[in-house]
Amino acid sequence: MRDTDSIAIIGGGPAGALAGSILAQCGKNVLLFDEKLAWEKPCGGGITYKALQQYPFLADAGAQSNPIENCELISPSGQKVRFHMQHPVAIFSRRELNGLMLERARQAGAKVHHERVNRVSRVNGEWQLVAAEREYRASYVLFAAGARNPFRSQFLSPISASDLMVTAGYFIPGRGSLMQIQFLKGITGYIWVFPRADHVSAGIAGKMGELPTIELRRILEKWLEENGYRLQGARFYSHILPSLRAQSFVTLEVSGDGWAMIGDSAGLVDPITGEGLYYALRSAELCAEALLAGRPQEYCASLEEEVLPELRLAARISRRFYAGQIFGDSVLEKMISLTASSATFRELMSDLFAGIQGYRDLRSRLYGILPTVMAEGLAGTLRRPWFDKGGLAGDPVVE
Ligand SMILES: Cc1cc2nc3c(=O)[nH]c(=O)nc-3n(C[C@H](O)[C@H](O)[C@H](O)COP(=O)(O)OP(=O)(O)OC[C@H]3O[C@@H](n4cnc5c(N)ncnc54)[C@H](O)[C@@H]3O)c2cc1C
């Protein structure tokens, strides 16, 4: 790639916009296309502490995000626990987040086009991009078009339904300060309520093929009604989310001659939590760094070194997390009862929500804290005579 050559980025979500700003900042000629620019993309909008540390401009976004310190977890049987997160999760409206990131790209010198790219082809080693109004040329193309990436089939086989989640949700007028997560029987996914600065994003996610979207929507609506949320004035949304199986991560392809995919386009989402924003940003950064070094092929190696081992492991343990058993109980029930009964376990949960506890060293940390967790659980049981009668359904709130 010559320095004067242009790099086309299709998609101006977090992945495309960050790649655009890094590349333009370093003098590359960047053409960034988004058909909607800043829009309320279906999303929870939750950004972990780990991502805020890595991308401080997000931590500095101030009123554009809502820092949430308290989380309520609800098990499939209805056990509830609220706990304080040591590092708040910043919840963004996606219109705000995308707007902020596109503005950074613009200021760095990227040419931002409010256009849909309809077709991409390679002619004599150069890319031709066909948009509604006109055609563009580029020497390299970055696909950042999200989970529905329409260009994938030109290079790779389509993402299988078993590698996707379906989601349904509502943007609900109102404000809040409690993040809620309800796990569900028989669904590989959960209901979430993420309060943003000026509204709430509430939704449900499940593996594609498990339940039709209409059924997920019905479950969500019932839950929202039972939990005091009114849908008057709310706006419905639905979208897909990559949730790759372990074997799909093994054979994952994200780049080729003159092109690369980043973010959701590449399938880079945590298959347990659905967290994709951090991976969209990090993959964009790694890809941009490889392009700036003049060694685009190093993007794959960087992903392999830093990102994929974590995501592959998440994919391997996802089934056990949602449907497995431990100590004679389901993993989800046990996780919530331990969160209620043990301060040490709550610390672990807080670190998981902050993104600073990875999956790879989770097992060794769990083994290390197990005796303390058990002792704290036992001490709590002895202190609370009601425990035997009512179980944990009494909604313990712990700090
Ligand atoms: C319901 C739901 C809830 C989620 N909640 C969270 C959460 O709380 N936290 C989290 O970390 N992750 C969450 N995710 C995942 C997160 O939304 C994605 O991982 C993230 O948006 C990926 O960023 P991206 O830039 O790769 O893609 P996107 O954000 O999807 O951006 C792609 C962009 O490409 C544009 N585009 C597409 N095709 C074209 C075209 N042909 N021409 C021009 N432009 C085009 C689109 O307009 C869009 O702006 C959630 C996902 C869903 C579906």
The ligand as an ORCA input file, in Angstrom:
! r2SCAN-3c Opt
* xyz 0 1
  C     -29.743     -5.788     21.176
  C     -28.259     -5.715     21.345
  C     -27.720     -5.307     22.559
  C     -26.324     -5.166     22.698
  N     -25.833     -4.680     23.868
  C     -24.494     -4.514     24.010
  C     -23.943     -3.939     25.185
  O     -24.667     -3.525     26.095
  N     -22.598     -3.837     25.286
  C     -21.782     -4.257     24.288
  O     -20.552     -4.188     24.432
  N     -22.272     -4.774     23.138
  C     -23.603     -4.885     22.967
  N     -24.108     -5.350     21.788
  C     -23.190     -5.593     20.668
  C     -22.840     -4.256     19.976
  O     -24.021     -3.566     19.630
  C     -22.019     -4.512     18.727
  O     -20.988     -5.424     19.049
  C     -21.386     -3.229     18.175
  O     -22.361     -2.330     17.750
  C     -20.475     -3.589     17.010
  O     -19.965     -2.408     16.429
  P     -19.620     -2.390     14.867
  O     -19.067     -1.048     14.604
  O     -18.847     -3.590     14.517
  O     -21.023     -2.566     14.133
  P     -22.328     -1.654     14.168
  O     -22.410     -0.888     15.429
  O     -23.461     -2.539     13.817
  O     -22.085     -0.601     13.011
  C     -22.186     -0.959     11.652
  C     -22.480      0.299     10.860
  O     -22.409     -0.012      9.465
  C     -23.393      0.715      8.777
  N     -23.630     -0.012      7.512
  C     -24.051     -1.291      7.367
  N     -24.103     -1.621      6.065
  C     -23.692     -0.528      5.383
  C     -23.531     -0.244      3.984
  N     -23.784     -1.150      3.038
  N     -23.098      0.989      3.630
  C     -22.847      1.945      4.553
  N     -23.003      1.720      5.888
  C     -23.411      0.508      6.286
  C     -24.573      0.753      9.731
  O     -25.415      1.878      9.472
  C     -23.867      0.853     11.094
  O     -23.795      2.190     11.564
  C     -25.488     -5.502     21.618
  C     -26.035     -5.949     20.422
  C     -27.396     -6.042     20.270
  C     -27.985     -6.481     18.951
*
